[in-house]
Amino acid sequence: MSPDPSFWNARTVPTMYFVGVTTTKSSIMKVFPKWSEILGLGAVIEGYDAPIHGPAEVYRAITNHIKTDPLSMGALVTTHKIDLLTACRDMFDYLDPNAELCDEVSSISKKDGRLEGHAIDPISSGLAWEAFVPKGYWGQTGAHVLCLGAGGSAIAISAYLSRQKDKADRPAKFITINRSLPRLENLKRINESLNTDIEYEYIHNQDPKVNDEYIGKLPPGSMVINATGMGKDTPGSPVTDNCPWPQNGYVWELNYRGELDFMHQAEAQKEARNLTIEDGWVYFLHGWTQVIAKVFHLDLTPELFKKLDEAASSIRR
């Protein structure tokens, strides 16, 4: 759906964009004004909804608008991270090492006249991971990670884990299941460039019952991640109601809004399986605050993050 023609007008106040699929439903639309006030930015946020795997001209139009309009400060990109960079790589003056590694941009910013692209997710996913997974967990349990989805979040989490210096903080095995073969092949190519002893397995499948079968083979204590976007950007869940979650395991639903079918399926077996269940709220907070720090050139201290966390959580409640 094309934006209103006025969307492309030169901005009169500092503007940050949110490039997604259903941006008006995101909590950031209520949270950002409060954060702007706390940070003294005097800035507003504008959503740009694009279809999943949209045409290149859509991504180039929004990237060009940010690049050429002085008060268009930058953007956070969600579902379109990989597709946007594929379409707009030549428009960026600088890509950070994570963007080069992951072949995606989740942050668009400007510095000294340059348009910069950063892949923030390896940082924000790691910060979210560390908030609920104990140090040394994988060495103590021998558990595995199974990630449903092979897009940007799967790439980011894999990259983060590969960089953990202590072997006990790395799972012995990381399994990825995805409906699209090209995304699986892209993840495999990236993982092969990582210097890690993690064993990777790639499964091409779109049948939730088959996903259940693979989950049922995991060792106790393993983690299952929903990185598909199902339950938010698209309806449904990648598993069935009878999914045999790993005993004493972790379930990470990367979404924090929407129907959240995957998370509710896990909650139905939480006590029986002794599951630790995490949604995507902390991931959301770290993702946004890290990008805002890039766009507005801020020093994001732990104290400042705590203030922003408290403000966002009060709005969520």
N, C-alpha and C positions, 0 to 999 in steps of 0.2 A: 504494500500500500504506500503510495507516494505521500510525502509530508506536505503540509500546507505550503504554498509558494513562499510565504513569509519566513519559513524556517531558514531559508538561504540568505535572508537579509543580514547586513552587517550588524553585529551585536552592539548594544549600547552599555551593557554591564558585563563584567567577566562571567563567562558561561562555560560550564563543564558539561559534556555530553555523556549519555549512557546508551551505548549501542547494544541492543538486545532483541528480544522477541516480544515480550509482554512487559515493557518497562513501566507502564503506569501502575502495574500491580505490585511493583517492588517496594519494600519498606524504605528504600533509599530516597524516594520522592518526598517522604515525610521527614526522614532523618537528616538529609543534606542541609536543608535550611537551618536546622539547629546547629549542625556542625559548622556551617559557614559563619554563624553568629559567634560560636565559641572560638573559632580560629581567626575571626576578624577578616574574613575573605571578601565580604561584600559581593559574593558570587551567587549565581543561580544554577540550577541543573535543568537539562532538557533531554528528554528521552527520544531515541530514534529506533523505531521498530522495523526490523528487516526480516524477510522470510528466511527460514533455516536454509543454509546453502544457497544464499541469494546470488543474483547476477553480479558480475564484477563491477558493472557501472554503478551499482548501489554503494558498494564499499568505496569506490574511488570518489564518488560524489561527496560523501561525508568526510573522508580523509582530506580531500582538497579544500573543503569548507573550513576545516580546522586549521589547515596549513596557511590559508590565505587571509582569514579574517583575524584582525589583531586581538579582539576580545574573546575569540573562541580559544579557550585556554588548553583544552585537551579532552580526553575521553577515557572511560573505562569500557572495555569490550568484553562481553560474556560469550554467548554461544558462537559468535562469529570469529573468534580469535585466529583460527587457522585460515579460514577462507579470506578474511580481510587481508592478512599478510600476503597470501598467495596472489591476490588481485592488486595489491598496492605496494609491493616491496620496493619498486623503483621510486616511490614518492617519499620514502624515508631517507633522511640524511644520516641517521645513526640507528643501529639496532644493538641492544645489549647482548652479552653472551648467551643469556637464557633464551632470548628471542631467536637467536641464530640456531641454538641447539634444538629448541622445541618447535621451530618453524611456526611461531604464533606471536601475536601481540595482544596483550590484555590492557596495556596502558599506552595511550598516545599523549605526548607532551611536547612542549617547545622550550628550547634553551639556546640562548645566544643565536637566535635566527635559524636554528636547526629543528626539523621535525624529528622527534625521537620515538622509537618504539621499544617498549620493555615487556618482557614476559614476567609478570609478577607472581604468577601462581606457584612456581617452585618455592618461593619465599612464603607466601600466604598459606599455602597448603601445609607447609612444614610447621609454621607457627600454630595453625589449628590442630595439627596432628599431635604436637608436643603438649597441647593443653589437656589431652585426655588419654594418651598412650604412655604408660610408665617407661622410664629409662630402663634399658636392658631387657625389655619384655620379650623380644624375639629370641634372644639367647636362652632365656629361662624356660620358654615354652616349646620352642621348635615349631611354632605355628606358621601358617602361610597367609598370604594376602591374595584374595580373588577380587578383581575389579571388573565390574560390569560396565562396559563402555571404554572406548579407546581414543577419546578426543583429548582436548586440552588439559582437562583435570587429571586424567590418567597419566598423561605424559609428565605433568608437573609432579605428581606424587612419586612416580617412578624415579624421576631425576633427583628429587629431594632424598629419597631413601638411598640411592646409590652414593650419595655424598656423606653418609653417616660414617664417621671414622671408626667407631666402636662396632665390631661385628655383631654384638648383642643387640644393637639398635637397627639391624638390617634383617628382614625376613629371609629365610633361606630360599624361598620360592615366591614369585609374583606371577599370578595367572591373570590373563586378560581375556574376556569374552566380548565379542562385538558383532553387531549385525552387518557392518560394512567391511568388506575385505580390504579396500584401500586404506582405511584408517588403521586397521591392524598392521598392515605392511609398513605404514608410516611409523607407527609406534615401535615396531621391530627394528627398523632402520635406526631410529634414535637410540633405542636401548643398546644396540650393538656398538654405538660410539661411546658408551659410558664405561668408565673404568670401575667395574664392580664384580663381586663374586655372586651376586644374586642370580638364581636360575629363573629364566623367563619361559613362560608357556603361552601360546596364542591360540585361541579357539574361535573359529568363525561359526556363529550360531545366532539364530533369532527366536528359537522356541523356548519359552519360559520353563517348560518341563525339563528340557535338556540342561538348562542353567541350574535347575534344582539338583539334577544328578551330579553335576560337578561340585556344587556346594556340599552335597552329602558326603563327598569323598575327602573333604578337608580335615586336617588334624584338629583335635580340640584346641580351643583358644584362638582359632584363625579369625581373620577379619574379612568381611564381605562389604564391598563399597558399591553404592549406586552412583555411577558417574555418567549415566545415560541421558539425563534430562527428563526421563519419564517420571510423571508425577508432578511436573511443573510445566515444561515447554510442550510436552506431548502427554496424552493421557495414559494411564495404566502403570504397570510395573514390569520389570524384566524377570520376575520370579512369580511362582504361584502361591496361593494361600497355604499350600502344604510344604513349602520350602523347608528342608531339614537343616536349619541353621546350626553352625558348629557349637557344640557344648562349650560353655564358658567363653564364648566368642565375642567379637566386636562387630557391630553393624554400623556403618557410616553412611548415612543418607546425605549426599552433598547438597541437596535442596533444603531450603528452610521454609519455603512457601509453596502453595499449590495443594493438590490433593494428598501428596506424600503417601501414596499407596504402599510403596516399598517399606517405609518406616512403620506404618501401621501393621503390616504383615509381620514384621519382626516383633513389634510390641505384643502381639497376640501370643507369642511364644517366649516372651522375656523371662518369666519366672521358670517355666519348664526347662528352658535351655540355659538359664543364668547368663543372659546377654547384657552387654554394655552397649547402649544405643546412643548414637550422637547424630544430631542433625547438622545442617550447614550454616547455622547462625554465626558461630565463631569464625568460620572460613569466610563468610560474608563480611564480617567486621574487618578482618585483617586484609582481605582483598581490596575493599574500598579505601581503608585508611592508607594503605601502602600506595595506591594509585593517586589519591588526593595529595599525598606528600610529594609525589613526583610532579604532578601537574602544577602545584602551587609552590614547589621548592621549599618544603617545610622539613624541619627536624622533628621526626615523630618519636618522641621519648616515651618510655613506659608510662610516665605520669600523664602525659597528654593522651595516650591511647586509653588509659583508664577513664579519663574524663569523657572521651568520645564514646566509649563502651557504655558508660552509665547513662549518657544522654540517649543513645540509640535504644538501649534496653527499656528505658522508661517509656519511650514512644511505642515500642513493640508491645509492651504490656497493655 
